Amino acid sequence: MPLAAIRPDEINLPLLLHVFGAMVLVGMLFVAALALLLAWRRSDAGDALALTRFGFWSILAGALPSYVLMRIGAEWTASEEFGDSDPDLAWLGIGYVTADIGALILLISIVLSVIGLRRARPDAPGGSTLSRVVGVAAVLLLAAYLVATWAMTTKPT
Amino acid sequence: MYDFLLLVHVLSAFALLGATAALWAIVLATRPARPRLSAATAALLLRPTTVVVIVGTLGTLVFGVWLAIYLDEYQPWDGWIVASLVLWLVGTITGARSGNEYNAAGTAGDPTDAARLWKRGNVLSVISTVAVVAVLVLMIYKPGA
């Protein structure tokens, strides 16, 4: 029977920040993807614009700060648990890869969201191409973080 | 079996807390003083987000209790688990009631009534969110375990 839940007390606070940040990140990506993909299908230009702006703001004001919290918590947890050693653990590697690739996709999404917010106009039914790209990116990020959650939880060797 | 139970329990927690954060984003976007989304547009986001909250709420309970029974180290009557169950109940009840207040605010004809109901919904949502986050704190720290 694994005893993964029993850990040194010093890890609890950084782990809490890491998990809380990750949960909020997933929620903000979910609602951003939902809004942007719904905007894609809306024939009413006003609805599409409101959903597009909401989706972009969810990325900027929600996903970005929660990603930072998740990443700081991850580094803090790793430093408390492993110190200066370099553990060769598959689950940790999966976590780092998804976080780093996720950071790149999130950065691109943020840039596109800023441009999209500047360009958003009420005469574009179905949302803009930018909103579609950011919506699909948010879905990809959600899929990547699902894999990361599986790896962090079950810790495959 | 342990890995499966833990994974589904954690995924349920992600669904519950993530969707709670998403609901806050929708609430902020529909505040009566400066709405960014109309009630009808917000409803498009609220329906699937509420489904995720319900799935997360039930999943955390069912698989959490299952884990407590399955693992020899923990028992469902351990103090931190009982406290989590109480907080889970508080979060669920206040969360459901906040949804009713927001729905009433959305259909209220008088703007003063709408603002009052929206504020009441916010108070209940804050209580619900604090309870859910407190459960997460207990799950990480496991005081007394």
Chai-1 contact restraints between the chains, C-beta under 6 A:
chainA,res_idxA,chainB,res_idxB,connection_type,confidence,min_distance_angstrom,max_distance_angstrom,comment,restraint_id
A,P2,B,Y2,contact,1.0,0.0,6.0,A-B,restraint_1
A,N12,B,I140,contact,1.0,0.0,6.0,A-B,restraint_2
A,N12,B,Y141,contact,1.0,0.0,6.0,A-B,restraint_3
A,L15,B,I140,contact,1.0,0.0,6.0,A-B,restraint_4
A,L16,B,I140,contact,1.0,0.0,6.0,A-B,restraint_5
A,M23,B,F14,contact,1.0,0.0,6.0,A-B,restraint_6
A,M23,B,L17,contact,1.0,0.0,6.0,A-B,restraint_7
A,M23,B,G18,contact,1.0,0.0,6.0,A-B,restraint_8
A,V24,B,A21,contact,1.0,0.0,6.0,A-B,restraint_9
A,V26,B,F14,contact,1.0,0.0,6.0,A-B,restraint_10
A,V26,B,G18,contact,1.0,0.0,6.0,A-B,restraint_11
A,G27,B,G18,contact,1.0,0.0,6.0,A-B,restraint_12
A,G27,B,A19,contact,1.0,0.0,6.0,A-B,restraint_13
A,G27,B,A21,contact,1.0,0.0,6.0,A-B,restraint_14
A,G27,B,A22,contact,1.0,0.0,6.0,A-B,restraint_15
A,F30,B,A22,contact,1.0,0.0,6.0,A-B,restraint_16
A,V31,B,A22,contact,1.0,0.0,6.0,A-B,restraint_17
A,V31,B,A25,contact,1.0,0.0,6.0,A-B,restraint_18
A,L34,B,L45,contact,1.0,0.0,6.0,A-B,restraint_19
A,L38,B,L44,contact,1.0,0.0,6.0,A-B,restraint_20
A,D47,B,T41,contact,1.0,0.0,6.0,A-B,restraint_21
A,A50,B,L37,contact,1.0,0.0,6.0,A-B,restraint_22
A,A50,B,T41,contact,1.0,0.0,6.0,A-B,restraint_23
A,F54,B,A29,contact,1.0,0.0,6.0,A-B,restraint_24
A,F54,B,L37,contact,1.0,0.0,6.0,A-B,restraint_25
A,S58,B,A25,contact,1.0,0.0,6.0,A-B,restraint_26
A,G62,B,A25,contact,1.0,0.0,6.0,A-B,restraint_27
A,T153,B,L6,contact,1.0,0.0,6.0,A-B,restraint_28
A,T153,B,L7,contact,1.0,0.0,6.0,A-B,restraint_29
A,T153,B,V10,contact,1.0,0.0,6.0,A-B,restraint_30
A,T154,B,D3,contact,1.0,0.0,6.0,A-B,restraint_31
A,T154,B,L7,contact,1.0,0.0,6.0,A-B,restraint_32
